[in-house]
Amino acid sequence: MADPERGQLAGRTAAITGAAGGFGRELVFGLLREGAAVAALDIDERRLESLKDECSERGLAARLATFRTDISRYEDCAEAISRTRARFGGPDILINNGAMGMSVIRRDHMARLIDIQEISPEMWDRFTATNYSGAWYMTRAAIDGMLAAGWGRIVNVTTSFFTMLRTRFHPYGPAKAGMEAMSAGHAEEFAGTGVTVNVVVPGGPADTPMVPEESGFDRQALIAPSAMVPPMVWLCAQAGGDATGHRYIAADWDSSLEPDAAAAACRAPIAWPDLAHNPVWPGGRPAE
Protein backbone atom coordinates (compact mmCIF):
# COMPACT_ATOMS: atom_id res chain seq x y z
CA MET A 1 0.00 0.00 0.00
CA ALA A 2 1.22 3.49 -0.86
CA ASP A 3 2.37 5.71 2.00
CA PRO A 4 -0.72 7.83 2.90
CA GLU A 5 1.55 10.58 4.20
CA ARG A 6 2.73 11.09 0.62
CA GLY A 7 -0.60 10.35 -1.04
CA GLN A 8 -2.29 12.61 -3.55
CA LEU A 9 -4.74 13.82 -0.88
CA ALA A 10 -2.41 14.17 2.08
CA GLY A 11 -3.47 17.12 4.20
CA ARG A 12 -6.99 17.25 2.74
CA THR A 13 -10.28 16.49 4.50
CA ALA A 14 -13.18 14.80 2.74
CA ALA A 15 -16.82 14.39 3.74
CA ILE A 16 -18.53 11.46 2.02
CA THR A 17 -22.26 10.79 2.24
CA GLY A 18 -23.70 7.29 1.91
CA ALA A 19 -20.27 6.23 3.16
CA ALA A 20 -21.12 2.93 4.84
CA GLY A 21 -22.08 0.82 1.84
CA GLY A 22 -21.66 0.30 -1.89
CA PHE A 23 -19.69 3.05 -3.60
CA GLY A 24 -19.27 5.04 -0.40
CA ARG A 25 -17.36 2.31 1.40
CA GLU A 26 -14.87 1.97 -1.46
CA LEU A 27 -14.48 5.74 -1.64
CA VAL A 28 -13.69 5.91 2.07
CA PHE A 29 -10.97 3.29 1.67
CA GLY A 30 -9.63 4.93 -1.49
CA LEU A 31 -9.38 8.45 -0.08
CA LEU A 32 -7.87 7.24 3.20
CA ARG A 33 -5.21 5.33 1.24
CA GLU A 34 -4.34 8.57 -0.56
CA GLY A 35 -3.78 10.39 2.72
CA ALA A 36 -7.05 12.27 3.22
CA ALA A 37 -8.82 12.57 6.54
CA VAL A 38 -12.36 11.30 5.98
CA ALA A 39 -15.66 12.04 7.66
CA ALA A 40 -17.88 9.10 6.74
CA LEU A 41 -21.55 10.10 6.88
CA ASP A 42 -24.40 7.62 6.74
CA ILE A 43 -27.83 7.12 8.28
CA ASP A 44 -27.08 3.49 9.24
CA GLU A 45 -25.13 3.39 12.51
CA ARG A 46 -24.60 -0.38 12.37
CA ARG A 47 -22.95 -0.16 8.97
CA LEU A 48 -20.84 2.79 10.12
CA GLU A 49 -19.52 0.65 12.97
CA SER A 50 -18.72 -2.11 10.47
CA LEU A 51 -16.90 0.42 8.27
CA LYS A 52 -14.89 1.65 11.25
CA ASP A 53 -13.91 -1.92 12.15
CA GLU A 54 -12.80 -2.68 8.59
CA CYS A 55 -10.75 0.52 8.42
CA SER A 56 -9.06 -0.52 11.66
CA GLU A 57 -8.25 -3.94 10.21
CA ARG A 58 -6.70 -2.23 7.17
CA GLY A 59 -4.71 0.21 9.29
CA LEU A 60 -6.70 3.20 7.98
CA ALA A 61 -8.68 4.27 11.03
CA ALA A 62 -6.42 7.07 12.36
CA ARG A 63 -7.85 9.65 9.93
CA LEU A 64 -11.46 8.39 9.96
CA ALA A 65 -14.46 9.82 11.77
CA THR A 66 -18.00 8.44 11.40
CA PHE A 67 -21.11 10.54 11.93
CA ARG A 68 -24.69 9.34 11.69
CA THR A 69 -26.31 11.81 9.28
CA ASP A 70 -29.75 11.95 7.69
CA ILE A 71 -29.00 14.00 4.58
CA SER A 72 -32.72 14.64 4.01
CA ARG A 73 -32.49 17.13 6.92
CA TYR A 74 -30.48 20.33 6.52
CA GLU A 75 -29.84 20.45 10.27
CA ASP A 76 -28.08 17.06 10.10
CA CYS A 77 -25.98 18.15 7.14
CA ALA A 78 -24.90 21.39 8.81
CA GLU A 79 -24.02 19.51 12.00
CA ALA A 80 -21.99 16.94 10.05
CA ILE A 81 -19.95 19.68 8.38
CA SER A 82 -19.45 21.43 11.72
CA ARG A 83 -18.26 18.22 13.40
CA THR A 84 -15.96 17.45 10.47
CA ARG A 85 -14.43 20.93 10.70
CA ALA A 86 -13.94 20.58 14.45
CA ARG A 87 -12.27 17.18 14.08
CA PHE A 88 -10.11 17.61 10.98
CA GLY A 89 -10.60 21.09 9.53
CA GLY A 90 -12.17 21.69 6.14
CA PRO A 91 -13.80 19.87 4.56
CA ASP A 92 -11.91 20.53 1.35
CA ILE A 93 -13.70 17.71 -0.48
CA LEU A 94 -17.40 16.87 -0.55
CA ILE A 95 -18.62 13.70 -2.24
CA ASN A 96 -22.41 13.59 -2.47
CA ASN A 97 -22.92 9.87 -2.85
CA GLY A 98 -25.77 9.16 -0.42
CA ALA A 99 -29.05 8.05 -1.96
CA MET A 100 -32.06 5.80 -1.58
CA GLY A 101 -32.52 3.01 -4.11
CA MET A 102 -35.70 1.73 -5.68
CA SER A 103 -35.50 -1.40 -3.54
CA VAL A 104 -37.15 0.48 -0.69
CA ILE A 105 -40.32 0.37 -2.80
CA ARG A 106 -39.96 -3.17 -4.13
CA ARG A 107 -36.85 -5.36 -4.35
CA ASP A 108 -37.69 -6.84 -7.77
CA HIS A 109 -38.05 -3.37 -9.28
CA MET A 110 -35.64 -4.07 -12.15
CA ALA A 111 -37.38 -7.23 -13.25
CA ARG A 112 -40.87 -5.76 -12.77
CA LEU A 113 -40.88 -1.98 -13.11
CA ILE A 114 -42.78 0.19 -10.66
CA ASP A 115 -46.07 1.94 -11.49
CA ILE A 116 -47.04 5.38 -10.22
CA GLN A 117 -49.80 3.81 -8.10
CA GLU A 118 -47.12 2.06 -6.02
CA ILE A 119 -45.45 5.35 -5.08
CA SER A 120 -47.07 7.19 -2.21
CA PRO A 121 -46.67 10.98 -1.95
CA GLU A 122 -44.71 10.36 1.26
CA MET A 123 -42.31 8.05 -0.60
CA TRP A 124 -41.86 10.61 -3.40
CA ASP A 125 -41.02 13.28 -0.82
CA ARG A 126 -38.59 10.98 0.97
CA PHE A 127 -36.74 10.16 -2.26
CA THR A 128 -36.45 13.75 -3.44
CA ALA A 129 -35.37 14.97 0.02
CA THR A 130 -32.60 12.36 0.15
CA ASN A 131 -31.48 11.93 -3.45
CA TYR A 132 -31.80 15.54 -4.59
CA SER A 133 -32.11 17.99 -1.70
CA GLY A 134 -29.51 16.10 0.33
CA ALA A 135 -26.74 17.05 -2.10
CA TRP A 136 -27.84 20.70 -2.04
CA TYR A 137 -28.01 20.69 1.76
CA MET A 138 -24.48 19.30 2.04
CA THR A 139 -23.16 21.74 -0.57
CA ARG A 140 -24.83 24.68 1.15
CA ALA A 141 -23.34 23.66 4.50
CA ALA A 142 -19.81 23.18 3.13
CA ILE A 143 -19.46 25.90 0.50
CA ASP A 144 -18.66 28.89 2.73
CA GLY A 145 -15.52 27.22 4.05
CA MET A 146 -14.39 26.17 0.58
CA LEU A 147 -14.91 29.64 -0.89
CA ALA A 148 -13.07 31.23 2.02
CA ALA A 149 -10.14 28.85 1.49
CA GLY A 150 -10.15 29.34 -2.28
CA TRP A 151 -10.01 25.56 -2.76
CA GLY A 152 -12.65 22.87 -2.88
CA ARG A 153 -13.79 19.77 -4.70
CA ILE A 154 -17.45 18.82 -4.97
CA VAL A 155 -18.22 15.54 -6.72
CA ASN A 156 -21.82 14.39 -7.15
CA VAL A 157 -22.83 10.83 -7.98
CA THR A 158 -25.77 10.90 -10.38
CA THR A 159 -26.71 8.15 -12.84
CA SER A 160 -26.91 7.37 -16.53
CA PHE A 161 -29.19 9.49 -18.69
CA PHE A 162 -31.00 6.25 -19.54
CA THR A 163 -31.91 5.74 -15.89
CA MET A 164 -32.91 9.40 -15.45
CA LEU A 165 -35.41 9.10 -18.30
CA ARG A 166 -36.43 5.47 -17.87
CA THR A 167 -40.14 4.86 -17.67
CA ARG A 168 -41.41 3.56 -14.33
CA PHE A 169 -38.10 4.29 -12.61
CA HIS A 170 -39.48 7.10 -10.49
CA PRO A 171 -38.67 8.74 -8.11
CA TYR A 172 -35.00 7.71 -8.49
CA GLY A 173 -34.49 8.83 -12.10
CA PRO A 174 -36.04 12.31 -11.86
CA ALA A 175 -34.26 13.04 -8.57
CA LYS A 176 -30.89 12.19 -10.11
CA ALA A 177 -31.73 14.33 -13.16
CA GLY A 178 -32.33 17.24 -10.83
CA MET A 179 -29.02 16.58 -9.12
CA GLU A 180 -27.23 16.61 -12.49
CA ALA A 181 -28.81 19.96 -13.41
CA MET A 182 -27.88 21.36 -10.00
CA SER A 183 -24.29 20.20 -10.50
CA ALA A 184 -24.07 22.03 -13.82
CA GLY A 185 -25.39 25.23 -12.25
CA HIS A 186 -22.99 25.04 -9.33
CA ALA A 187 -20.02 24.39 -11.62
CA GLU A 188 -20.73 27.71 -13.36
CA GLU A 189 -21.55 29.55 -10.14
CA PHE A 190 -18.24 28.60 -8.49
CA ALA A 191 -16.05 28.90 -11.61
CA GLY A 192 -12.88 30.85 -10.90
CA THR A 193 -13.14 30.47 -7.11
CA GLY A 194 -10.91 27.40 -6.77
CA VAL A 195 -13.97 25.22 -6.11
CA THR A 196 -14.70 22.63 -8.80
CA VAL A 197 -17.95 20.71 -9.31
CA ASN A 198 -18.16 17.51 -11.30
CA VAL A 199 -20.28 14.38 -11.66
CA VAL A 200 -19.11 10.76 -11.59
CA VAL A 201 -21.40 7.92 -12.63
CA PRO A 202 -20.65 4.19 -12.65
CA GLY A 203 -21.78 3.74 -16.26
CA GLY A 204 -24.30 0.95 -15.65
CA PRO A 205 -25.69 -1.35 -12.95
CA ALA A 206 -23.11 -1.88 -10.21
CA ASP A 207 -22.55 -4.63 -7.68
CA THR A 208 -23.99 -2.70 -4.74
CA PRO A 209 -27.05 -3.18 -2.51
CA MET A 210 -28.96 -0.80 -4.83
CA VAL A 211 -29.01 -3.67 -7.33
CA PRO A 212 -30.57 -6.45 -5.22
CA GLU A 213 -30.37 -10.17 -5.93
CA GLU A 214 -34.00 -10.05 -7.07
CA SER A 215 -32.87 -8.10 -10.14
CA GLY A 216 -31.69 -11.37 -11.67
CA PHE A 217 -28.32 -10.06 -12.90
CA ASP A 218 -25.14 -12.10 -12.99
CA ARG A 219 -23.25 -10.30 -10.21
CA GLN A 220 -19.96 -10.92 -12.03
CA ALA A 221 -21.24 -8.86 -14.95
CA LEU A 222 -21.97 -5.81 -12.80
CA ILE A 223 -19.58 -2.88 -12.37
CA ALA A 224 -17.36 -3.23 -9.32
CA PRO A 225 -17.90 -0.43 -6.75
CA SER A 226 -14.13 0.12 -6.67
CA ALA A 227 -14.35 1.46 -10.25
CA MET A 228 -15.54 4.76 -8.78
CA VAL A 229 -12.30 5.36 -6.89
CA PRO A 230 -9.75 6.31 -9.64
CA PRO A 231 -11.79 9.15 -11.22
CA MET A 232 -12.80 10.42 -7.78
CA VAL A 233 -9.22 10.52 -6.50
CA TRP A 234 -8.05 12.26 -9.68
CA LEU A 235 -10.79 14.90 -9.43
CA CYS A 236 -10.11 15.52 -5.75
CA ALA A 237 -6.34 15.82 -6.12
CA GLN A 238 -4.37 18.81 -7.34
CA ALA A 239 -4.24 17.25 -10.82
CA GLY A 240 -7.99 17.72 -11.21
CA GLY A 241 -7.92 21.41 -10.35
CA ASP A 242 -8.73 22.57 -13.88
CA ALA A 243 -11.59 20.10 -14.33
CA THR A 244 -15.04 21.47 -13.57
CA GLY A 245 -18.45 21.10 -15.15
CA HIS A 246 -17.82 17.56 -16.44
CA ARG A 247 -19.25 14.09 -15.95
CA TYR A 248 -16.98 11.06 -15.77
CA ILE A 249 -18.02 7.48 -16.52
CA ALA A 250 -16.14 5.30 -14.07
CA ALA A 251 -16.52 2.06 -16.05
CA ASP A 252 -14.64 3.71 -18.94
CA TRP A 253 -11.62 4.73 -16.84
CA ASP A 254 -8.62 2.92 -18.36
CA SER A 255 -6.06 2.29 -15.62
CA SER A 256 -3.43 1.38 -18.22
CA LEU A 257 -3.31 5.06 -19.22
CA GLU A 258 -1.76 7.95 -17.37
CA PRO A 259 -4.44 9.45 -15.08
CA ASP A 260 -4.85 12.66 -17.12
CA ALA A 261 -5.37 10.61 -20.28
CA ALA A 262 -7.74 8.19 -18.52
CA ALA A 263 -9.79 11.14 -17.27
CA ALA A 264 -10.00 12.69 -20.74
CA ALA A 265 -11.11 9.39 -22.25
CA CYS A 266 -14.07 8.94 -19.88
CA ARG A 267 -15.15 12.59 -19.73
CA ALA A 268 -18.30 14.16 -21.19
CA PRO A 269 -20.13 17.46 -20.67
CA ILE A 270 -22.18 17.69 -17.50
CA ALA A 271 -25.98 17.66 -17.94
CA TRP A 272 -27.38 18.88 -21.28
CA PRO A 273 -25.43 21.98 -22.35
CA ASP A 274 -26.40 21.72 -26.03
CA LEU A 275 -30.04 22.30 -25.10
CA ALA A 276 -29.28 25.60 -23.38
CA HIS A 277 -27.50 27.46 -26.17
CA ASN A 278 -30.39 29.34 -27.75
CA PRO A 279 -33.05 30.28 -25.21
CA VAL A 280 -35.97 32.47 -26.24
CA TRP A 281 -35.41 35.46 -23.94
CA PRO A 282 -36.51 39.10 -23.79
CA GLY A 283 -33.60 41.21 -25.00
CA GLY A 284 -31.83 38.22 -26.55
CA ARG A 285 -29.84 36.61 -23.75
CA PRO A 286 -30.34 36.03 -20.01
CA ALA A 287 -27.84 37.38 -17.52
CA GLU A 288 -24.86 35.16 -16.84
C-alpha positions, 0 to 999 in steps of 0.5 A, a space after each residue: 500500500 502506498 504511503 498515505 503521508 505522501 498520497 495525492 490527498 495528504 493534508 486534505 479532508 473529505 466528507 462522504 455521504 452514503 459512506 457505509 455501503 456500496 460506492 461510499 465504502 470503497 471511496 472511504 478506503 480509497 481516499 484514506 489510502 491517498 492520505 485524506 482525513 475522511 468524515 464518513 456520513 451515513 444514516 445506518 449506525 450499524 454499517 458505520 460501525 462495520 466500516 470503522 472496524 474494517 478501516 481498523 483492520 486495514 490500518 486506515 482508522 487514524 484519519 477516519 471519523 464516522 457521523 450518523 447523518 440523515 441528509 434529508 435534513 439540513 440540520 443534520 448536514 450542517 451539524 456533520 460539516 461542523 463536526 468534520 471541521 472541528 475534528 479535521 478542519 475543512 472539509 476541502 472535499 465533498 462527495 455527495 454519494 448518499 441516496 435511496 434506491 428503488 429497492 425500498 419500494 420493491 426489491 424486484 423493481 428491475 425485473 418488474 418496473 414500478 407503477 405510479 400507483 405504487 409510489 405514495 406521496 410520502 415516498 416521493 417526498 422521501 426520495 427527493 429529500 434524500 437523493 436531490 435535496 440532500 446534495 444541495 443541503 451538504 453543498 450549502 453547508 460546506 461551500 462557505 468554508 471552501 470559498 473562504 479557502 479558495 479551494 474545494 472539490 465537490 463531486 456528485 454521484 448521479 446516474 446514466 441518462 437512460 436511468 434518469 429518463 427510464 419509464 417507471 423508474 421514479 422517483 429515483 431517475 427524476 431526482 438524479 436528473 435534478 441533481 445533475 442539473 444542479 451540478 451544472 449550475 454550481 459548476 458555473 456559479 463557483 467557476 474561478 473560485 478554486 472550487 470545482 464541481 463535477 459528476 461521476 457515474 458508474 456507467 451501468 448497474 453496479 454490484 452494490 445493494 442498490 441492485 438487489 439479488 431479485 434483479 436477476 443479474 449475474 453479479 460478475 457482470 456488474 460494475 465493481 464499486 471500486 471502479 468509482 475510486 480512480 476518477 474520484 481521486 483524480 478529481 479531488 487531487 491537485 491534478 484535477 484542479 482545472 476540471 469542472 463542469 464535467 461528468 466522468 463514466 467510471 466504467 470507462 476509466 482505463 487504468 493502463 493510461 496515465 491518469 490525465 489521459 484516462 480522465 479525458 477518455 471517460 469525460 463528457 459534458 455535464 448535464 445537457 449543455 447543447 439544449 441551453 444554447 439558444 433560449 428564447 429570452 426578452 432582450 436576446 440573452 439572459 444574464 450570466 
